[in-house]
Amino acid sequence: MARHTLSLAFGLLLTLISLNVRADLVVLQYHHISDSTPPSTSTSVSLFEGQLDMIASQKLEVVALQTATEAALRGDLSDRKQVAITFDDAYDSVYEEAAPLLEQRDYPYTIFVNTDAVGSRGYMTWEQLRELNEQERVTIANHSHDHGHLARRPGERQDDWDARVDNSLDRAQVILQEKLGIDVPMFAYPYGEFDKDLETKLSDRGWIGFGQQSGAIGETSGITRLPRFPMANAYGQLGNLKDKLLSRALPVDANELPAGVLADNPPTLEFRLPDALSVNRLSCFASGQGRIEIEEVGDSSVRITAPKAFDSRRFRYNCTHPANDGSYFWLSQQWLDLEQPED
């Protein structure tokens, strides 16, 4: 019995050491880089510069999104601390403000484009996108054609939904190929909204899917529901940026988590922690409600439910667990209430 206990303890120690020496990929998500655009989706120019300075001070490797994501999902990063930079919607402030700053630092980045908006007021033109696309550091990818809400609406017929979503996904991909000569297998969900069927459409196309829930990408992440840290003014302040930049994926199999379309309000989330992590050190928070109680349900599994219902279309449960090197494991579960009005 003593030998078995010692062997078990040694196994847990090796698992803990393995968890603490590896690194995962952190992806940052931006919209506007401007001092005059809507605050909820904007990062001021000075804050953006401060964020880039902190990335440099932490000696993080800024990497191209697709190859780094694929390596993180394979568990190939080892102890390499990497960050990828992404922009949604192709706003003109990215061309005017962000692109020169990133060029000075020789940082790669990705722009997710909703093709119908290109050339409209406040958005880049095709000429500007072609100019950026000619740079090796820049990747242009699909953000749908119309920036619509792509999860299936209540009461929407299956055939109607298929036609609507297939048109938005594939039309954008065709336009990007015609205009820029690219066929990049990455997609960012408009508003960060997805459901199981939408994930299946991406999987059928062989595309990698990115949401807007926070967290790092690791070996247990889901390839069609990958997290990114929103970096708008409200979320990207320098005071807690280091924790996000150095975060790692809480090693919970994403395939065992719900897609997030609301069935009950408030919803319940249940998952199992690896044996090397402690339920007592786990902290969970709900959007707008602060810290929420964690119920241990045996076999290192936990169950969390916010104390009251939500009245927003999108909200999240965020859970963190400290690692021994001062960083945090991070899990963000997005919820989507389809009964709430679309933006």
Residue pairs with C-beta under 8 A, 6 or more apart in sequence:
12 275
12 276
15 274
15 275
15 276
16 276
16 324
19 251
19 274
19 276
19 277
19 323
19 329
20 323
20 324
20 325
21 78
21 79
22 75
22 77
22 78
22 79
22 218
22 248
23 77
23 78
23 79
23 80
23 81
23 82
23 248
24 72
24 77
24 216
24 217
24 218
24 247
24 248
24 249
25 63
25 68
25 69
25 71
25 72
25 77
25 82
25 83
25 84
25 216
25 217
25 218
26 60
26 82
26 83
26 84
26 216
26 217
26 229
26 244
26 245
26 246
26 247
27 65
27 69
27 83
27 84
27 85
27 86
27 210
27 216
27 217
27 226
27 227
27 228
27 229
28 51
28 83
28 84
28 85
28 86
28 228
28 229
28 231
28 236
29 86
29 87
29 88
29 188
29 210
29 212
29 228
29 229
29 230
29 231
30 43
30 48
30 85
30 86
30 87
30 88
30 94
30 98
30 231
30 232
31 37
31 41
31 42
31 43
31 87
31 88
31 89
31 91
31 232
32 38
32 41
32 42
32 43
32 91
32 93
32 94
33 42
33 43
33 44
33 45
33 48
33 87
33 91
33 93
33 94
33 97
33 98
34 42
34 43
34 44
34 45
34 91
34 93
34 97
35 42
35 44
35 45
37 91
37 93
37 122
39 232
39 233
39 234
40 232
40 234
41 232
42 232
42 233
43 51
43 231
43 232
43 233
43 236
44 233
45 97
47 233
47 236
47 237
47 238
48 97
48 98
48 101
48 231
49 101
50 238
51 231
51 236
51 238
51 241
52 101
52 102
52 105
52 107
54 238
54 241
54 242
54 245
55 62
55 83
55 245
56 105
58 81
58 242
58 245
58 246
59 81
60 81
60 82
60 83
60 245
61 80
61 81
61 82
61 83
62 82
62 83
62 84
62 85
62 105
62 107
62 108
63 82
63 83
63 84
63 108
64 84
64 108
64 110
64 137
64 139
65 84
65 86
65 108
65 109
65 110
65 139
65 141
65 186
66 110
66 139
66 184
66 185
66 186
66 208
68 77
68 82
68 84
69 84
69 186
69 208
69 217
69 226
70 208
71 77
72 82
72 216
72 217
72 218
72 219
72 221
73 217
73 218
73 219
73 221
73 223
74 219
75 218
75 219
81 246
83 245
84 108
84 109
84 110
85 102
85 107
85 108
85 109
85 110
86 109
86 110
86 111
86 112
86 188
86 210
86 228
87 94
87 98
87 109
87 110
87 111
87 112
88 112
88 143
88 188
89 112
89 113
89 114
89 117
89 123
89 143
89 147
90 111
90 112
90 113
90 114
90 117
90 118
90 123
90 124
90 129
90 143
91 122
91 123
91 124
92 122
92 123
92 124
92 128
94 111
94 124
95 124
95 128
95 132
98 109
99 132
102 109
102 137
103 135
103 137
106 137
107 137
108 137
108 138
108 139
109 137
109 138
109 139
110 138
110 139
110 140
110 141
110 186
111 129
111 132
111 138
111 139
111 140
111 141
112 141
112 142
112 143
112 186
112 187
112 188
112 210
113 129
113 140
113 141
113 142
113 143
113 172
113 176
114 143
114 144
114 145
114 146
114 147
114 172
114 190
115 144
115 145
115 171
115 172
115 175
115 176
115 179
116 145
116 146
116 147
117 123
117 147
118 124
118 125
118 126
118 129
119 125
119 126
124 132
126 179
126 180
129 140
129 179
129 180
130 179
130 180
132 138
132 140
133 140
133 180
133 182
139 184
139 186
140 176
140 180
140 182
140 184
141 176
141 184
141 186
141 187
141 188
142 169
142 172
142 173
142 176
142 184
142 186
142 187
142 188
142 207
143 172
143 187
143 188
143 190
144 150
144 168
144 169
144 172
144 187
144 190
145 167
145 168
145 169
145 171
145 172
145 175
146 168
147 190
148 164
148 168
148 190
149 190
149 191
149 193
149 342
149 343
150 165
150 168
150 169
150 189
150 190
150 193
150 194
150 198
151 193
151 194
151 195
151 198
151 261
151 336
151 338
152 158
152 161
152 195
152 197
152 198
152 338
153 161
153 338
154 338
154 339
161 197
165 198
165 201
166 201
169 187
169 201
169 202
169 205
173 183
176 182
176 183
176 184
177 183
185 205
185 206
185 207
185 208
186 207
186 208
186 209
186 210
187 202
187 207
187 208
187 209
187 210
188 209
188 210
188 211
189 198
189 209
189 210
189 211
189 212
191 212
191 314
191 343
192 211
192 212
192 213
192 314
192 334
193 314
193 336
194 209
194 211
194 224
194 225
194 259
194 260
194 336
195 259
195 260
195 261
195 336
196 259
196 261
199 209
199 222
199 224
199 225
199 259
202 208
202 209
202 224
203 223
203 224
207 224
208 223
208 224
208 226
209 223
209 224
209 225
209 226
210 226
210 227
210 228
211 225
211 226
211 227
211 228
211 334
212 228
212 230
212 334
213 227
213 228
213 316
213 332
213 333
213 334
214 227
214 228
214 229
214 230
214 235
214 244
214 316
214 318
214 330
214 332
215 227
215 229
215 247
215 249
215 250
215 330
215 331
215 332
216 227
216 247
216 248
216 249
216 330
217 226
217 227
217 249
218 248
218 249
218 251
219 249
219 251
220 249
220 251
220 252
220 253
220 254
221 227
221 249
221 254
222 254
222 255
222 257
225 254
225 259
227 249
227 330
227 332
229 235
229 236
229 244
230 236
243 327
243 328
244 330
246 326
246 327
246 328
247 320
247 327
247 328
247 329
247 330
248 323
248 327
248 328
248 329
248 330
249 329
249 330
249 331
250 273
250 319
250 320
250 321
250 329
250 330
250 331
251 274
251 277
251 329
252 271
252 272
252 273
252 331
256 271
256 272
257 269
257 271
257 333
258 267
258 269
258 333
260 333
260 334
260 335
260 336
261 335
261 336
261 338
262 335
262 336
262 337
262 338
262 339
265 309
265 310
265 337
266 286
266 305
266 306
266 307
266 308
266 309
266 310
267 305
267 306
267 317
267 335
268 303
268 304
268 305
269 303
269 304
269 305
269 317
269 333
270 297
270 301
270 302
270 303
270 304
271 301
271 302
271 331
272 299
272 300
272 301
272 302
273 279
273 282
273 300
273 301
273 302
273 321
274 300
275 300
277 300
277 321
277 329
278 321
279 294
279 296
279 300
279 302
281 321
281 322
282 294
282 302
282 319
282 320
282 321
283 291
283 294
283 319
283 320
283 321
284 291
284 292
284 294
284 304
284 317
284 318
284 319
284 320
285 291
285 292
285 317
285 318
285 319
286 292
286 306
286 310
286 315
286 316
286 317
287 310
287 312
287 315
287 316
287 317
288 310
288 312
288 315
289 306
289 307
289 308
292 304
292 305
292 306
292 307
292 317
293 304
293 307
294 302
294 303
294 304
295 302
295 303
295 304
295 305
296 302
297 303
304 317
304 319
306 317
310 335
310 337
311 340
312 337
312 340
313 336
313 337
313 340
313 341
313 342
313 343
314 334
314 335
314 336
314 337
315 334
315 335
315 337
316 332
316 333
316 334
316 335
317 332
317 333
317 335
318 330
318 331
318 332
318 333
319 330
319 331
319 332
319 333
320 328
320 329
320 330
320 331
321 328
321 329
322 328
322 329
323 329
